[in-house]
Amino acid sequence: MKVLVALDFSSDSEKVLLNVRATPWPAGTAIRLLHVIDLAPFPPGLLVIEDAKQAANEAIGVAARKLGAPGIAVDTEILVGTPRAAIRNYAENWGADLIIVGSRGHGSFARLLLGSVAQAIVRSARCAVQVVRPEPSTSGRACMTILLATDGSECSATAIRWIVNHLPRPAGSIFRVASVIPAVFPVVDASSTYLRPDQLADEVKILEEQGRVRASEAIARARLILNELGVQEVEVAETLCDDPRAAIVDEARRSNSNLVVLGSHGWHGLDRLLMGSVSEYVAVHAPCSVMVVPPPK
């Protein structure tokens, strides 16, 4: 397994290193620490670049020594460029299976102006991405609660299979499956004015029941996949009728989950603008670490 760990040497970097060090990686795992020197804050000049490279090399060397373990190969790379594009491109060229990044926790206004490196990587990476936040599992907890958010799609199935087959986890870790019934907000237009209020209420009930059936089927499929992969002990979260994005974040907080796992539908352009991305929203707002797995290549 090839794991690319992106470091910016902020306070978040130490949290990322703690997470990587606490993960029981199997022998043969290759971990590469990557730092991208962003020249935007610096005045132009070769001397400034060389000074930045020297400081980065010293810092990344210290980080690499913290991760040394038998059977685990750790090396480093320093690049100059735009972090969001450089990390994504490097991961693709290197053939990374997983990118691990920290969440800088920008507020909404700062995120609007500056963009979020983690958010951009979740949006564009072609491999799994883990956004690390400080939570109890990274500081030595014996096991972890992994929340699997599923909508029953093949994207969700891919994410479940990936997390079971590829992500090392402490013995006794708990898988918790959740699916959300999207809230129904009826829109009345000129063509539907003939509907009486009681008829409209009946229509809403029908749509909600259909959503409840789909959610139950999604959970059943997730449990079947887990059982086939040898995971027998599975918790099921209460199915809620809400905006899926907010519901998943709330469930992660309520269940004290250590990691949220969900698939990315790979929306682009206008689709994301109109519908939003559940995976991207959860990666930005969840109270714990988040793993986003893209569709198969």
QUIHU-V14981 format. One record per backbone hydrogen bond with DSSP energy under -1.0 kcal/mol. NH is the residue of the N-H (numbers start at 1). CO is the residue of the C=O. If there is no record, write none. Layout:
BEGIN
nh,co
NH,CO
NH,CO
END
This chain:
BEGIN
nh,co
3,30
4,98
5,32
6,100
7,34
16,12
17,13
18,14
19,15
20,16
21,17
22,18
25,23
28,71
29,26
30,1
31,73
32,3
33,75
34,5
35,77
37,79
42,39
49,45
50,46
51,47
52,48
53,49
54,50
55,51
56,52
57,53
58,54
59,55
60,56
61,57
62,58
63,59
64,60
65,61
66,62
72,69
73,29
75,31
77,33
79,35
81,37
86,82
87,83
88,84
89,85
90,86
91,87
92,88
93,89
94,90
95,91
96,91
97,2
98,2
99,128
100,4
101,130
103,132
111,107
112,108
113,109
114,110
115,111
120,116
121,117
122,118
123,119
124,120
125,121
128,97
129,292
130,99
131,290
132,101
138,135
139,136
146,174
147,259
148,176
149,261
150,178
157,153
158,154
159,155
160,156
161,157
162,158
163,159
164,160
165,161
166,162
173,170
174,144
176,146
177,235
178,148
181,240
192,189
195,192
200,196
201,197
202,198
203,199
204,200
205,201
206,202
207,203
208,204
209,205
210,206
211,207
212,208
213,209
214,210
215,211
216,212
217,213
218,214
219,215
220,216
221,217
222,218
223,219
224,220
225,221
226,222
227,223
228,224
229,225
230,227
231,226
235,175
237,177
242,181
247,243
248,244
249,245
250,246
251,247
252,248
253,249
254,250
255,251
257,252
258,145
259,145
260,289
261,147
262,291
264,293
271,268
273,269
274,270
275,271
276,272
281,277
282,278
283,279
284,280
285,281
286,282
289,258
290,131
291,260
292,129
293,262
END
